[in-house]
Amino acid sequence: MYDDRILQRWLRLEVGRINDGIVAERPILEYLLARPDPVATTRGGEEYRFDPVVLRRLGDALPGPLQRRLRLPVLFFASMEVPDSVFLADRHAFEALQALGEISDLREFRDGRAWIGRAIAYGLVSRYPTAVQVAFA
């Protein structure tokens, strides 16, 4: 007979493995811009290299106060319960994406989250390689 607890335990293990590539302690953009070799460490203990060209592009487009608050990579969270959307739980990342024109000013950051379509999030991963990641909740 099928036991749902076994499936749930297996799924949690797989999600944990997928999330091993997520940056553990996200540095601020200003710090990364000042580094000759901008790197961080993933949850799995591996080195995560930021693309300096992408960092400079962000630095050129964002005002200084936001550069001092924005932690990278921007993290979107996906859940199996909401198949077509992801959420952003970082207000500064939300503000930065709005300043870049990537998220409409009509969207709101409410109750600690902003929801956007998965297609938009994956488009951002593509446009800002190494500066945006998707984690699975």
Backbone hydrogen bonds, N-H to C=O, Kabsch-Sander energy under -0.5 kcal/mol:
donor,donor_aa,acceptor,acceptor_aa,energy
4,D,2,Y,-0.6
6,I,3,D,-0.8
7,L,3,D,-1.3
8,Q,4,D,-2.6
9,R,5,R,-2.3
10,W,6,I,-2.4
11,L,7,L,-2.7
12,R,8,Q,-2.3
13,L,9,R,-1.9
14,E,10,W,-2.3
15,V,11,L,-2.7
16,G,12,R,-2.1
17,R,13,L,-2.0
18,I,14,E,-2.4
19,N,15,V,-2.6
20,D,17,R,-0.9
21,G,18,I,-1.1
22,I,19,N,-1.9
24,A,41,T,-2.7
25,E,41,T,-0.6
26,R,24,A,-0.6
29,L,70,L,-2.6
30,E,67,Q,-2.2
32,L,28,I,-2.0
33,L,29,L,-2.7
34,A,30,E,-1.1
35,R,31,Y,-0.6
35,R,32,L,-1.0
39,V,37,D,-0.7
40,A,48,Y,-2.0
42,T,46,E,-2.9
43,R,22,I,-2.7
44,G,20,D,-2.4
45,G,42,T,-1.9
48,Y,40,A,-3.2
49,R,47,E,-0.5
50,F,38,P,-2.6
50,F,48,Y,-0.5
55,L,51,D,-2.2
56,R,52,P,-2.5
57,R,53,V,-2.1
58,L,54,V,-2.3
59,G,55,L,-2.8
60,D,56,R,-2.7
61,A,57,R,-1.3
62,L,58,L,-1.9
66,L,63,P,-0.6
67,Q,63,P,-2.0
68,R,64,G,-1.7
69,R,66,L,-0.9
70,L,66,L,-2.7
72,L,27,P,-3.0
74,V,131,A,-3.1
76,F,74,V,-0.5
76,F,133,Q,-2.4
77,F,87,F,-2.9
78,A,76,F,-0.5
78,A,135,A,-3.1
79,S,82,V,-0.6
79,S,85,S,-0.5
82,V,79,S,-0.8
85,S,82,V,-0.8
86,V,116,I,-2.9
87,F,77,F,-2.3
88,L,114,A,-2.5
89,A,75,L,-0.6
91,R,89,A,-0.6
94,F,90,D,-2.2
95,E,91,R,-2.6
96,A,92,H,-2.4
97,L,93,A,-2.6
98,Q,94,F,-2.0
99,A,95,E,-2.5
100,L,96,A,-2.0
101,G,98,Q,-1.3
102,E,97,L,-2.5
103,I,97,L,-1.2
107,R,104,S,-1.3
110,R,108,E,-0.8
110,R,113,R,-2.5
113,R,110,R,-1.4
114,A,88,L,-1.6
116,I,86,V,-2.6
118,R,84,D,-2.4
121,A,117,G,-2.0
122,Y,118,R,-2.8
123,G,119,A,-1.7
124,L,120,I,-1.9
125,V,121,A,-2.0
126,S,122,Y,-1.6
127,R,123,G,-2.2
128,Y,124,L,-2.4
131,A,128,Y,-1.9
132,V,128,Y,-0.8
133,Q,74,V,-3.1
135,A,76,F,-3.4
137,A,78,A,-3.6
137,A,135,A,-0.5
